[in-house]
Amino acid sequence: MDPGRVPQRTLFTGARMPAIGLGTFGSDHVNAAAVAEAVKGAVAAGYRHIDCASVYGNEARIGQAFAEMFAGGLKREELWVTSKLWNDKHGEADVIESCKQSIADLGLKYLDLYLVHWPFPNFHPPNCSVDARSPDAKPYIHADFMRTWRAMEKLVALGLVRHIGTSNMTIPKLKLVWHDAKVKPAVNEMELHPHFQQPELFQFVRGMGVQAVGYCPVGSPARPERDRTPEDTAPTEDPVILKIAKRLGVHPAVVCVKWAVQRGQTPIPFSTTPKNYIANLKCTVMEPLSEAEMAEIAAIDRNCRLIKGQVFLWRDGQTWEDLWDLDGVIKS
Ligand SMILES: NC(=O)c1ccc[n+]([C@@H]2O[C@H](COP(=O)([O-])OP(=O)(O)OC[C@H]3O[C@@H](n4cnc5c(N)ncnc54)[C@H](OP(=O)(O)O)[C@@H]3O)[C@@H](O)[C@H]2O)c1
């Protein structure tokens, strides 16, 4: 598909970001080579927005794929590449080094967007159990976050990144950052799918002129067992989504992606199956869902958070809800 047909989001800098990206988190079931192959296939199909992160452990391999595509004539400025600062690199000096490492691994000279992956400096071994806790884990401390943010701002001044942004934030945390930031977040990446629509945070972010990028847009059906709880629901099994999928003759995942783009967020579905990532891209230019269908999907929100973040908790006896400031107050 001609990338020029893909809907775009205009950020407050005037920059245009494709309204759909390809996720690259292979977790423990899709290796780096397979993800890099999908990046190549997706760009050939018309994707121009790739959502990366150092913690996904595959940026160097994706960088090789970019290099092959640049050698084939693709221009760097045609791509929108995001990467993210991992939780063990919140120290001021670490931010710049970590960003430079991602840029080097990806074989680029700059990133379009660099996000603070989580607002907590708490980390843990890859693929650990959800009960694992870092002994040095801390709550959100705004002064500490702002020190990290100042280094993020420096990345813009140094020309290493075009935009900076946040991820996994809440309204009270974003209010503080918005107040104190010299360079405002251009994007907030957050979980968004028909069973977790986060209407309040979504409207808040939009109200600030910040673009909402939606992760797990189809409900992350292949996430590992350790990231599942008995209460979790699957948007791709919802009768409303199934009904619309049947009408359109598409997979229910495609309805989730289409709804997301039409609602105004930027979904970043992960897929290594060409038929699926092509369908996700194509649906963005198909006839819109009807107003009645959009209203029906709005009504199936179940407030069902799938990525709960338990490993980032800082005290015994806490529950994952403590990470998300549900009563509007930042937990300390
Ligand atoms: N900022 C953060 O903290 C954060 C957290 C989580 C995720 N993310 C980002 O968000 C991306 C997406 O999240 P996710 O990977 O967890 O979940 P997801 O995109 O909701 O789900 C991906 C799964 O859905 C399947 N799928 C996708 N499109 C499909 C289609 N049209 N038909 C049938 N199946 C389809 C894929 O299978 P196939 O491969 O077979 O198509 C894959 O197993 C990640 O890769 C990552 O880049 C960010």
The ligand as an SDF file (V2000), in Angstrom:
LIG
                    3D

 48 52  0  0  0  0  0  0  0  0999 V2000
    5.0300    0.9540   26.2850 N   0  0  0  0  0  0  0  0  0  0  0  0
    4.8340   -0.2050   26.8440 C   0  0  0  0  0  0  0  0  0  0  0  0
    5.0010   -0.3900   28.0670 O   0  0  0  0  0  0  0  0  0  0  0  0
    4.3700   -1.3640   26.0030 C   0  0  0  0  0  0  0  0  0  0  0  0
    3.8160   -2.5010   26.6320 C   0  0  0  0  0  0  0  0  0  0  0  0
    3.3900   -3.5550   25.8260 C   0  0  0  0  0  0  0  0  0  0  0  0
    3.5160   -3.4810   24.4280 C   0  0  0  0  0  0  0  0  0  0  0  0
    4.0860   -2.3830   23.8460 N   0  0  0  0  0  0  0  0  0  0  0  0
    4.2340   -2.2630   22.3590 C   0  0  0  0  0  0  0  0  0  0  0  0
    2.9570   -2.5670   21.7850 O   0  0  0  0  0  0  0  0  0  0  0  0
    3.1220   -3.5970   20.8030 C   0  0  0  0  0  0  0  0  0  0  0  0
    1.8240   -4.3960   20.6660 C   0  0  0  0  0  0  0  0  0  0  0  0
    1.4640   -5.0520   21.8680 O   0  0  0  0  0  0  0  0  0  0  0  0
    1.4580   -6.6430   21.9890 P   0  0  0  0  0  0  0  0  0  0  0  0
    2.4790   -7.1990   21.0800 O   0  0  0  0  0  0  0  0  0  0  0  0
    1.5600   -7.0050   23.4180 O   0  0  0  0  0  0  0  0  0  0  0  0
   -0.0280   -7.0570   21.5870 O   0  0  0  0  0  0  0  0  0  0  0  0
   -1.0210   -6.9210   20.3410 P   0  0  0  0  0  0  0  0  0  0  0  0
   -0.4470   -6.1070   19.2630 O   0  0  0  0  0  0  0  0  0  0  0  0
   -2.3340   -6.5270   20.9160 O   0  0  0  0  0  0  0  0  0  0  0  0
   -1.1550   -8.4560   19.8710 O   0  0  0  0  0  0  0  0  0  0  0  0
   -0.2110   -9.0880   19.0850 C   0  0  0  0  0  0  0  0  0  0  0  0
   -0.7280  -10.4840   18.7110 C   0  0  0  0  0  0  0  0  0  0  0  0
   -1.9200  -10.3510   17.9390 O   0  0  0  0  0  0  0  0  0  0  0  0
   -1.8310  -11.1120   16.7480 C   0  0  0  0  0  0  0  0  0  0  0  0
   -2.4050  -10.3190   15.6520 N   0  0  0  0  0  0  0  0  0  0  0  0
   -2.0670   -9.0330   15.2990 C   0  0  0  0  0  0  0  0  0  0  0  0
   -2.7900   -8.6550   14.2280 N   0  0  0  0  0  0  0  0  0  0  0  0
   -3.5860   -9.6950   13.9050 C   0  0  0  0  0  0  0  0  0  0  0  0
   -4.5450   -9.9060   12.8830 C   0  0  0  0  0  0  0  0  0  0  0  0
   -4.8640   -8.9630   11.9910 N   0  0  0  0  0  0  0  0  0  0  0  0
   -5.1750  -11.1200   12.8470 N   0  0  0  0  0  0  0  0  0  0  0  0
   -4.8900  -12.0760   13.7450 C   0  0  0  0  0  0  0  0  0  0  0  0
   -4.0050  -11.9420   14.7360 N   0  0  0  0  0  0  0  0  0  0  0  0
   -3.3420  -10.7520   14.8140 C   0  0  0  0  0  0  0  0  0  0  0  0
   -0.3590  -11.3650   16.5090 C   0  0  0  0  0  0  0  0  0  0  0  0
   -0.1710  -12.6410   15.9150 O   0  0  0  0  0  0  0  0  0  0  0  0
    0.6510  -12.7840   14.5100 P   0  0  0  0  0  0  0  0  0  0  0  0
    2.0580  -12.3980   14.8010 O   0  0  0  0  0  0  0  0  0  0  0  0
    0.4800  -14.2160   14.1420 O   0  0  0  0  0  0  0  0  0  0  0  0
   -0.0410  -11.8630   13.5410 O   0  0  0  0  0  0  0  0  0  0  0  0
    0.2370  -11.3310   17.9170 C   0  0  0  0  0  0  0  0  0  0  0  0
    0.2190  -12.6090   18.4930 O   0  0  0  0  0  0  0  0  0  0  0  0
    4.3340   -4.3850   21.3150 C   0  0  0  0  0  0  0  0  0  0  0  0
    4.8930   -5.2240   20.3290 O   0  0  0  0  0  0  0  0  0  0  0  0
    5.2360   -3.2470   21.7520 C   0  0  0  0  0  0  0  0  0  0  0  0
    5.8810   -2.6610   20.6290 O   0  0  0  0  0  0  0  0  0  0  0  0
    4.5000   -1.3170   24.6160 C   0  0  0  0  0  0  0  0  0  0  0  0
  1  2  1  0
  2  3  2  0
  2  4  1  0
  4  5  1  0
  4 48  2  0
  5  6  2  0
  6  7  1  0
  7  8  2  0
  8  9  1  0
  8 48  1  0
  9 10  1  0
  9 46  1  0
 10 11  1  0
 11 12  1  0
 11 44  1  0
 12 13  1  0
 13 14  1  0
 14 15  2  0
 14 16  1  0
 14 17  1  0
 17 18  1  0
 18 19  2  0
 18 20  1  0
 18 21  1  0
 21 22  1  0
 22 23  1  0
 23 24  1  0
 23 42  1  0
 24 25  1  0
 25 26  1  0
 25 36  1  0
 26 27  1  0
 26 35  1  0
 27 28  2  0
 28 29  1  0
 29 30  1  0
 29 35  2  0
 30 31  1  0
 30 32  2  0
 32 33  1  0
 33 34  2  0
 34 35  1  0
 36 37  1  0
 36 42  1  0
 37 38  1  0
 38 39  2  0
 38 40  1  0
 38 41  1  0
 42 43  1  0
 44 45  1  0
 44 46  1  0
 46 47  1  0
M  CHG  2   8   1  16  -1
M  END
$$$$
